[in-house]
Amino acid sequence: MNAIVIYSSKRGSTEQYAHWIAEDLGCEAVPFARIREVNLYEYDVIVYGGWIRGSGIVDFDVFKKKWLTSDLLPKLVVFGVGVANETPENYMQVYEINYKGIAKEGGPNPTLYIVPGAYHPEKITGMDKMLMGVMKKVLISGAKGAGATDDARELADRLENGIDLVKRENINAVVREARKICE
Ligand SMILES: Cc1cc2nc3c(=O)[nH]c(=O)nc-3n(C[C@H](O)[C@H](O)[C@H](O)COP(=O)(O)O)c2cc1C
């Protein structure tokens, strides 16, 4: 299959998924930092995967602006990797933030998958640590309140204590979708 996987990963879980997907599709996985070396028009399927940071799929905004044209849209499958449960609310939030400008009614809207990642608090440094400090405060205070949902409580616990949800089978839907585009 003539496919390519482009990925943006900071601490390895998105990279691991990108390599698994590439292995299943029999293609190459290229980090977003090396996208200049790739001619996207040569491929029948483009899989883009990025880790989720504050609901944004990392580097997808730049990918959309600089590299994605309407000709490529029907060939694209997108996955975001995060540690929040895939509730409809979380999915819609990620969708709305990241699909701004490409989602068109009646048009070819690339399928978005959210894949469970890994979070190890002791490995988070710099700007990420600051951002997480703020996010955690909001989540944890919300998670304690009377109206707290189980999902918010669970996310607060994952951010506090760490979690590893990375499993090979989590890519199956992405691989199926990529194969469907080639049929
Ligand atoms: C600063 C920061 C913000 C994050 N924001 C989110 C988020 O909004 N939603 C989510 O599900 N996970 C969030 N995460 C968790 C990461 O998406 C998760 O750890 C992911 O697996 C990291 O991918 P990587 O290992 O490829 O870097 C955040 C993590 C950090 C450090």
The ligand as an ORCA input file, in Angstrom:
! r2SCAN-3c Opt
* xyz 0 1
  C       1.161     19.782     28.896
  C       0.322     18.583     28.594
  C      -0.999     18.738     28.198
  C      -1.797     17.621     27.914
  N      -3.076     17.804     27.533
  C      -3.868     16.724     27.257
  C      -5.220     16.890     26.839
  O      -5.729     17.993     26.669
  N      -5.963     15.779     26.607
  C      -5.440     14.515     26.751
  O      -6.169     13.536     26.534
  N      -4.154     14.326     27.140
  C      -3.361     15.398     27.382
  N      -2.047     15.218     27.763
  C      -1.480     13.853     27.817
  C      -0.662     13.512     26.578
  O      -1.403     13.717     25.416
  C      -0.193     12.065     26.642
  O       0.736     11.983     27.695
  C       0.388     11.524     25.338
  O       0.445     10.118     25.396
  C       1.777     12.076     25.046
  O       2.226     11.585     23.793
  P       3.775     11.338     23.487
  O       4.242     10.245     24.409
  O       3.788     10.918     22.048
  O       4.505     12.631     23.693
  C      -1.237     16.318     28.056
  C       0.092     16.155     28.466
  C       0.868     17.263     28.726
  C       2.302     17.077     29.153
*
